[in-house]
Amino acid sequence: MRINKNDQVLVLIGRNNGKKSRVISIDKENEKVTVEGVNIVHKFVRRSRRNPQGGRLSMEMPVSVSNVQLICPFCSQPTRVGFRFDADGTKYRVCKKCKADINIISRSKKKITKSPK
């Protein structure tokens, strides 16, 4: 998945269209992300020991990952994300507009050679 937790994203579709916010959590299996302050629903709960007052709770629901776009931390524009491999095998996430490395995804796995005894 090209979007990670704590990334700044732009919402493309829905009543929150154009809103910039932070990703709270990711569901890779269903390809959904939960974005802070976006797609808020109200859940009505009964009184209980856990919730003694009862009433209406506001909570964020997940949005499809295709409905958000990453905002590059360097050029501050909504952009697509690509990947780049370094010469030593390190994998980077890259902004498609400014070609800047956003972050490291995985480090290279160095081969361990055994020295003869």
TIVEX-366115 format. One record per residue: residue in one letter; x, y, z of N, C-alpha, C, O in turn; chain. Coordinates in Angstrom, 2 decimals, m for minus. Last residue first. Example, Ala and Ser with C-alpha at 12.3 -4.5 7.8 and 13.67 -1.06 7.14 Angstrom:
residues 2
[koltor S; [12.85; m2.25; 7.08]; [13.67; m1.06; 7.14]; [12.90; 0.03; 7.87]; [13.41; 1.14; 8.04]; A];
[koltor A; [13.19; m5.69; 7.80]; [12.30; m4.50; 7.80]; [13.20; m3.30; 7.80]; [14.24; m3.32; 8.46]; A];
//
This chain:
residues 117
[koltor K; [38.14; m20.71; 8.78]; [38.88; m20.86; 10.04]; [40.28; m21.32; 9.82]; [41.03; m21.49; 10.78]; A];
[koltor P; [36.80; m18.18; 6.59]; [37.35; m19.53; 6.82]; [38.20; m19.56; 8.09]; [38.87; m18.59; 8.43]; A];
[koltor S; [33.93; m16.29; 7.37]; [35.36; m16.31; 7.14]; [35.89; m17.71; 7.42]; [35.48; m18.35; 8.39]; A];
[koltor K; [30.90; m15.95; 5.69]; [31.65; m16.62; 6.76]; [33.12; m16.62; 6.40]; [33.50; m16.91; 5.26]; A];
[koltor T; [29.01; m13.09; 5.09]; [29.97; m14.07; 4.56]; [30.75; m14.65; 5.74]; [31.18; m13.94; 6.64]; A];
[koltor I; [25.81; m12.01; 4.79]; [26.85; m12.30; 5.77]; [27.76; m13.39; 5.19]; [27.30; m14.48; 4.85]; A];
[koltor K; [24.44; m9.43; 2.93]; [24.80; m10.85; 2.96]; [25.95; m11.03; 3.93]; [26.94; m10.29; 3.90]; A];
[koltor K; [21.98; m7.18; 4.00]; [23.39; m7.44; 3.71]; [23.69; m8.92; 3.86]; [23.25; m9.57; 4.80]; A];
[koltor K; [19.27; m5.97; 2.67]; [19.66; m7.12; 3.48]; [21.08; m7.48; 3.09]; [21.35; m8.02; 2.01]; A];
[koltor S; [18.37; m2.54; 2.93]; [18.96; m3.65; 2.19]; [19.35; m4.76; 3.16]; [19.72; m4.51; 4.30]; A];
[koltor R; [15.20; m1.57; 4.37]; [16.64; m1.47; 4.23]; [17.17; m2.67; 3.45]; [16.48; m3.69; 3.33]; A];
[koltor S; [12.19; m0.27; 3.15]; [12.93; m1.40; 3.70]; [14.42; m1.21; 3.41]; [14.81; m0.76; 2.34]; A];
[koltor I; [11.35; 2.44; 2.91]; [10.40; 1.37; 3.18]; [11.10; 0.17; 3.77]; [10.65; m0.37; 4.79]; A];
[koltor I; [12.12; 5.73; 3.77]; [12.67; 4.40; 3.47]; [11.63; 3.36; 3.83]; [11.08; 3.39; 4.93]; A];
[koltor N; [10.31; 8.51; 2.24]; [10.87; 7.75; 3.36]; [11.41; 6.42; 2.87]; [11.20; 6.03; 1.73]; A];
[koltor I; [10.44; 10.24; m0.01]; [9.57; 10.53; 1.12]; [10.07; 9.81; 2.37]; [10.23; 10.42; 3.42]; A];
[koltor D; [12.64; 11.74; m2.17]; [12.43; 10.52; m1.38]; [11.61; 10.88; m0.15]; [12.02; 11.71; 0.66]; A];
[koltor A; [11.31; 13.62; m4.92]; [11.99; 13.56; m3.62]; [11.68; 12.23; m2.93]; [10.59; 11.68; m3.09]; A];
[koltor K; [10.08; 14.27; m7.32]; [11.08; 13.20; m7.32]; [11.87; 13.10; m6.02]; [12.97; 12.55; m6.01]; A];
[koltor C; [7.93; 15.94; m7.51]; [9.23; 16.57; m7.26]; [10.38; 15.57; m7.19]; [11.53; 15.96; m7.02]; A];
[koltor K; [5.91; 14.03; m8.38]; [6.01; 15.40; m8.90]; [7.41; 15.98; m8.73]; [8.00; 16.45; m9.70]; A];
[koltor K; [6.03; 11.58; m7.12]; [6.08; 11.58; m8.58]; [6.24; 12.98; m9.16]; [6.65; 13.12; m10.31]; A];
[koltor C; [8.03; 10.80; m4.34]; [7.01; 11.70; m4.87]; [7.15; 11.74; m6.39]; [8.25; 11.90; m6.90]; A];
[koltor V; [8.74; 7.48; m3.25]; [9.16; 8.67; m3.98]; [7.94; 9.46; m4.44]; [6.95; 8.89; m4.87]; A];
[koltor R; [10.12; 5.31; m0.88]; [8.88; 5.85; m1.42]; [9.22; 7.21; m2.01]; [9.90; 8.01; m1.38]; A];
[koltor Y; [12.80; 2.95; m1.41]; [12.31; 4.26; m1.00]; [10.93; 4.52; m1.60]; [10.60; 4.02; m2.68]; A];
[koltor K; [14.84; 0.27; m0.42]; [13.63; 0.67; m1.13]; [13.09; 1.97; m0.54]; [12.94; 2.09; 0.67]; A];
[koltor T; [18.19; m0.72; m0.98]; [17.24; m0.04; m0.11]; [16.06; 0.47; m0.93]; [16.26; 1.04; m2.00]; A];
[koltor G; [20.19; m1.76; m2.58]; [18.97; m2.54; m2.40]; [17.95; m1.93; m1.47]; [16.92; m2.55; m1.19]; A];
[koltor D; [22.36; m0.22; m3.23]; [22.58; m1.27; m2.23]; [21.32; m2.07; m1.92]; [21.36; m2.97; m1.08]; A];
[koltor A; [21.24; 1.58; m5.03]; [22.24; 0.62; m5.52]; [22.48; m0.51; m4.52]; [22.76; m1.64; m4.93]; A];
[koltor D; [17.67; 1.74; m4.33]; [19.02; 2.29; m4.33]; [19.99; 1.21; m4.81]; [19.60; 0.06; m4.99]; A];
[koltor F; [14.60; 1.89; m5.97]; [15.57; 1.05; m5.31]; [16.95; 1.68; m5.44]; [17.34; 2.10; m6.53]; A];
[koltor R; [11.51; 3.49; m5.52]; [12.84; 3.52; m6.10]; [13.74; 2.62; m5.28]; [13.67; 2.60; m4.05]; A];
[koltor F; [8.05; 4.06; m6.30]; [9.09; 3.41; m5.52]; [10.40; 3.47; m6.28]; [10.42; 3.50; m7.51]; A];
[koltor G; [5.56; 6.68; m6.01]; [6.29; 5.65; m6.71]; [7.32; 5.04; m5.78]; [7.45; 5.43; m4.62]; A];
[koltor V; [2.43; 8.25; m5.70]; [3.62; 7.73; m5.04]; [4.24; 6.64; m5.89]; [3.54; 5.77; m6.41]; A];
[koltor R; [1.00; 11.39; m6.68]; [1.03; 9.94; m6.69]; [2.36; 9.51; m6.09]; [3.30; 10.30; m5.98]; A];
[koltor T; [0.04; 14.24; m4.65]; [0.84; 13.55; m5.65]; [0.62; 12.05; m5.60]; [0.11; 11.51; m4.62]; A];
[koltor P; [m0.61; 17.52; m3.63]; [m1.11; 16.15; m3.73]; [m0.41; 15.45; m4.88]; [m0.29; 16.00; m5.97]; A];
[koltor Q; [2.22; 19.34; m2.32]; [1.19; 19.16; m3.33]; [0.68; 17.73; m3.29]; [1.43; 16.82; m2.96]; A];
[koltor S; [4.57; 19.95; m0.87]; [3.25; 20.28; m0.31]; [2.13; 20.23; m1.34]; [1.17; 21.00; m1.24]; A];
[koltor C; [7.12; 19.16; m1.40]; [6.54; 20.15; m2.31]; [5.13; 20.57; m1.89]; [4.56; 21.47; m2.51]; A];
[koltor F; [7.58; 17.56; 0.97]; [8.58; 18.48; 0.46]; [7.99; 19.56; m0.43]; [8.29; 20.74; m0.27]; A];
[koltor P; [5.52; 15.82; 1.61]; [6.01; 16.70; 2.68]; [7.02; 17.74; 2.18]; [7.30; 18.70; 2.89]; A];
[koltor C; [2.75; 15.46; m0.57]; [4.20; 15.35; m0.42]; [4.69; 16.30; 0.67]; [4.32; 17.47; 0.65]; A];
[koltor I; [m0.12; 13.90; 0.28]; [0.44; 15.23; 0.12]; [1.93; 15.11; 0.42]; [2.33; 14.72; 1.52]; A];
[koltor L; [m1.89; 11.25; m1.34]; [m0.82; 11.68; m0.46]; [m0.40; 13.11; m0.77]; [m0.32; 13.49; m1.93]; A];
[koltor Q; [m5.38; 11.04; m1.52]; [m4.13; 11.21; m2.24]; [m3.10; 11.79; m1.29]; [m3.39; 12.72; m0.53]; A];
[koltor V; [m8.29; 8.91; m1.45]; [m7.38; 9.86; m0.82]; [m6.09; 9.91; m1.64]; [m5.74; 8.96; m2.34]; A];
[koltor N; [m9.73; 6.93; m2.63]; [m10.39; 8.22; m2.46]; [m9.54; 9.25; m1.74]; [m10.02; 10.34; m1.44]; A];
[koltor S; [m8.41; 4.56; m2.52]; [m8.45; 5.22; m3.83]; [m9.09; 6.60; m3.74]; [m9.00; 7.37; m4.70]; A];
[koltor V; [m8.87; 3.58; m0.02]; [m7.56; 4.22; m0.25]; [m7.53; 4.93; m1.61]; [m6.70; 5.81; m1.82]; A];
[koltor S; [m12.05; 4.30; 1.38]; [m11.24; 3.56; 0.42]; [m9.95; 4.32; 0.12]; [m9.95; 5.55; 0.03]; A];
[koltor V; [m12.24; 4.91; 4.86]; [m12.49; 5.38; 3.51]; [m11.60; 4.55; 2.59]; [m10.51; 4.15; 2.98]; A];
[koltor P; [m13.70; 4.05; 8.08]; [m12.68; 3.97; 7.03]; [m13.19; 4.45; 5.67]; [m14.38; 4.39; 5.37]; A];
[koltor M; [m15.08; 6.53; 10.32]; [m15.16; 5.25; 9.63]; [m14.13; 5.25; 8.50]; [m13.74; 6.31; 8.01]; A];
[koltor E; [m14.88; 8.02; 13.51]; [m14.47; 8.03; 12.11]; [m14.55; 6.63; 11.53]; [m14.15; 5.66; 12.17]; A];
[koltor M; [m17.63; 8.88; 15.66]; [m16.46; 8.08; 15.34]; [m16.16; 8.15; 13.85]; [m17.06; 8.32; 13.03]; A];
[koltor S; [m19.46; 10.07; 18.39]; [m18.95; 10.35; 17.04]; [m17.71; 9.51; 16.82]; [m16.84; 9.42; 17.69]; A];
[koltor L; [m22.25; 8.86; 20.16]; [m20.81; 8.90; 20.04]; [m20.43; 9.20; 18.60]; [m21.03; 8.65; 17.68]; A];
[koltor R; [m25.00; 9.71; 22.12]; [m24.48; 9.67; 20.76]; [m22.96; 9.81; 20.77]; [m22.42; 10.77; 21.33]; A];
[koltor G; [m26.13; 7.82; 24.95]; [m26.21; 8.93; 24.01]; [m25.54; 8.66; 22.69]; [m25.52; 7.53; 22.21]; A];
[koltor G; [m24.77; 7.15; 28.27]; [m25.39; 6.76; 27.01]; [m25.34; 7.91; 26.02]; [m24.59; 8.87; 26.23]; A];
[koltor Q; [m23.71; 7.42; 30.80]; [m24.63; 8.44; 30.34]; [m25.38; 8.01; 29.08]; [m26.50; 8.45; 28.84]; A];
[koltor P; [m22.00; 5.21; 31.23]; [m23.13; 5.45; 32.13]; [m24.13; 6.50; 31.64]; [m25.30; 6.45; 32.03]; A];
[koltor N; [m20.55; 2.94; 29.67]; [m20.96; 4.26; 29.21]; [m22.19; 4.68; 30.02]; [m23.31; 4.52; 29.55]; A];
[koltor R; [m20.11; 0.70; 31.26]; [m19.02; 1.23; 30.47]; [m19.31; 2.67; 30.03]; [m18.41; 3.51; 30.02]; A];
[koltor R; [m22.61; 0.19; 32.22]; [m21.54; 0.51; 33.17]; [m20.36; 1.17; 32.45]; [m19.72; 2.08; 32.97]; A];
[koltor S; [m24.88; 2.00; 30.07]; [m24.29; 0.78; 30.62]; [m23.24; 1.18; 31.63]; [m23.01; 2.36; 31.87]; A];
[koltor R; [m27.29; 3.18; 27.81]; [m26.59; 3.36; 29.07]; [m26.09; 2.01; 29.55]; [m26.78; 1.00; 29.44]; A];
[koltor R; [m26.62; 2.64; 24.31]; [m27.46; 2.58; 25.51]; [m26.62; 2.88; 26.73]; [m25.39; 2.84; 26.69]; A];
[koltor V; [m25.61; 4.75; 21.62]; [m25.33; 3.69; 22.58]; [m26.26; 3.80; 23.78]; [m26.64; 4.89; 24.20]; A];
[koltor F; [m25.31; 5.49; 18.26]; [m26.14; 5.67; 19.44]; [m25.94; 4.48; 20.37]; [m26.09; 3.33; 19.95]; A];
[koltor K; [m22.86; 7.03; 16.42]; [m23.33; 5.75; 16.90]; [m24.10; 6.01; 18.19]; [m23.60; 6.67; 19.10]; A];
[koltor H; [m22.35; 8.89; 13.56]; [m22.79; 8.94; 14.95]; [m23.37; 7.59; 15.32]; [m24.26; 7.07; 14.65]; A];
[koltor V; [m19.36; 9.33; 11.59]; [m20.72; 8.82; 11.78]; [m21.06; 8.91; 13.26]; [m20.17; 8.98; 14.11]; A];
[koltor I; [m17.22; 10.99; 9.40]; [m17.67; 10.84; 10.79]; [m19.11; 10.37; 10.82]; [m19.98; 10.94; 10.15]; A];
[koltor N; [m15.37; 11.33; 7.25]; [m16.35; 10.25; 7.26]; [m16.81; 9.95; 8.69]; [m16.80; 8.80; 9.13]; A];
[koltor V; [m12.63; 12.75; 9.05]; [m13.28; 12.49; 7.77]; [m14.20; 11.28; 7.91]; [m13.87; 10.32; 8.61]; A];
[koltor G; [m10.99; 13.10; 11.28]; [m12.01; 14.11; 11.00]; [m12.76; 13.91; 9.70]; [m13.48; 14.82; 9.28]; A];
[koltor E; [m8.35; 11.25; 10.00]; [m8.78; 12.06; 11.14]; [m9.79; 13.13; 10.69]; [m9.49; 13.95; 9.83]; A];
[koltor V; [m9.14; 8.29; 8.26]; [m8.54; 9.62; 8.22]; [m9.17; 10.47; 9.33]; [m10.38; 10.41; 9.56]; A];
[koltor T; [m8.36; 5.04; 7.66]; [m9.16; 5.88; 8.53]; [m8.44; 7.21; 8.65]; [m7.29; 7.27; 9.08]; A];
[koltor V; [m8.45; 3.21; 4.60]; [m7.70; 4.02; 5.57]; [m8.70; 4.82; 6.41]; [m9.75; 5.23; 5.92]; A];
[koltor K; [m8.45; 0.03; 2.95]; [m9.15; 1.18; 3.50]; [m8.24; 1.90; 4.49]; [m7.37; 1.30; 5.12]; A];
[koltor E; [m8.10; m2.64; 1.88]; [m7.61; m1.44; 1.21]; [m8.40; m0.20; 1.63]; [m8.93; 0.53; 0.80]; A];
[koltor N; [m8.56; m4.88; 3.34]; [m9.71; m4.31; 2.64]; [m9.37; m3.05; 1.86]; [m10.26; m2.45; 1.25]; A];
[koltor E; [m5.90; m5.35; 4.24]; [m6.69; m6.43; 3.66]; [m7.86; m5.89; 2.84]; [m8.12; m6.39; 1.74]; A];
[koltor K; [m5.00; m3.01; 5.45]; [m4.40; m3.44; 4.18]; [m5.24; m4.51; 3.48]; [m5.27; m4.56; 2.25]; A];
[koltor D; [m6.15; m0.44; 6.96]; [m6.60; m1.82; 6.84]; [m6.14; m2.32; 5.48]; [m6.81; m2.09; 4.47]; A];
[koltor I; [m4.69; 1.97; 9.09]; [m4.75; 1.38; 7.75]; [m5.25; m0.05; 7.87]; [m4.82; m0.80; 8.75]; A];
[koltor S; [m5.27; 5.10; 10.85]; [m5.00; 3.67; 10.77]; [m5.22; 3.17; 9.35]; [m5.84; 3.83; 8.52]; A];
[koltor I; [m5.02; 7.91; 10.40]; [m4.97; 7.34; 11.76]; [m4.60; 5.87; 11.73]; [m3.73; 5.42; 12.48]; A];
[koltor V; [m3.65; 10.40; 8.41]; [m4.12; 9.01; 8.43]; [m3.92; 8.45; 9.84]; [m2.83; 8.50; 10.40]; A];
[koltor R; [m4.75; 13.81; 8.52]; [m3.74; 12.79; 8.82]; [m4.37; 11.40; 8.87]; [m5.51; 11.25; 9.32]; A];
[koltor S; [m5.94; 16.05; 5.88]; [m5.90; 15.51; 7.23]; [m4.88; 14.38; 7.32]; [m4.23; 14.03; 6.33]; A];
[koltor K; [m7.71; 18.33; 3.99]; [m6.40; 17.76; 4.23]; [m6.36; 17.30; 5.68]; [m6.69; 18.05; 6.59]; A];
[koltor K; [m10.53; 18.21; 1.85]; [m10.02; 18.34; 3.20]; [m8.67; 17.66; 3.33]; [m8.48; 16.54; 2.84]; A];
[koltor G; [m11.67; 17.73; m0.60]; [m10.74; 18.85; m0.49]; [m10.14; 19.03; 0.89]; [m9.31; 19.91; 1.08]; A];
[koltor N; [m14.70; 16.43; 0.59]; [m13.85; 16.64; m0.57]; [m12.98; 17.88; m0.38]; [m13.47; 18.96; m0.04]; A];
[koltor N; [m16.47; 15.45; 2.43]; [m15.23; 16.04; 2.93]; [m14.22; 16.28; 1.82]; [m13.02; 16.33; 2.07]; A];
[koltor R; [m18.42; 14.19; 1.03]; [m18.77; 15.48; 1.62]; [m17.55; 16.18; 2.20]; [m17.60; 17.39; 2.46]; A];
[koltor G; [m16.58; 12.76; m1.78]; [m17.49; 12.76; m0.65]; [m17.74; 14.14; m0.10]; [m17.32; 15.14; m0.68]; A];
[koltor I; [m13.08; 12.54; m2.65]; [m14.49; 12.26; m2.93]; [m15.31; 12.36; m1.65]; [m14.80; 12.09; m0.56]; A];
[koltor L; [m10.47; 13.11; m1.82]; [m10.87; 13.44; m3.19]; [m12.37; 13.36; m3.43]; [m12.88; 14.03; m4.32]; A];
[koltor V; [m8.48; 14.40; 0.75]; [m9.67; 13.59; 0.44]; [m10.21; 14.05; m0.91]; [m10.39; 15.25; m1.12]; A];
[koltor L; [m5.04; 14.16; 1.12]; [m6.12; 15.00; 0.63]; [m7.28; 14.09; 0.25]; [m7.09; 13.13; m0.48]; A];
[koltor V; [m2.87; 13.46; 3.96]; [m3.57; 13.12; 2.73]; [m4.64; 14.16; 2.39]; [m5.08; 14.92; 3.25]; A];
[koltor Q; [0.07; 12.76; 5.63]; [m0.88; 13.83; 5.36]; [m1.53; 13.52; 4.02]; [m0.82; 13.33; 3.03]; A];
[koltor D; [0.58; 9.77; 7.52]; [0.78; 10.55; 6.31]; [m0.28; 11.64; 6.22]; [m1.40; 11.45; 6.69]; A];
[koltor N; [0.07; 8.10; 9.69]; [0.57; 9.45; 9.97]; [0.93; 10.24; 8.72]; [1.55; 11.30; 8.84]; A];
[koltor K; [0.61; 5.10; 7.83]; [0.05; 5.76; 9.01]; [0.79; 7.08; 9.23]; [1.99; 7.18; 8.98]; A];
[koltor N; [0.86; 5.38; 4.20]; [1.22; 4.85; 5.51]; [0.52; 5.63; 6.63]; [m0.07; 6.68; 6.39]; A];
[koltor I; [0.15; 4.36; 0.94]; [m0.09; 5.34; 1.99]; [0.16; 4.68; 3.34]; [m0.28; 3.56; 3.58]; A];
[koltor R; [0.52; 2.23; m0.75]; [1.36; 3.40; m0.95]; [1.17; 4.50; 0.09]; [1.93; 5.46; 0.12]; A];
[koltor M; [0.84; m1.17; 0.00]; [0.00; 0.00; 0.00]; [0.90; 1.24; 0.00]; [1.92; 1.27; 0.68]; A];
//
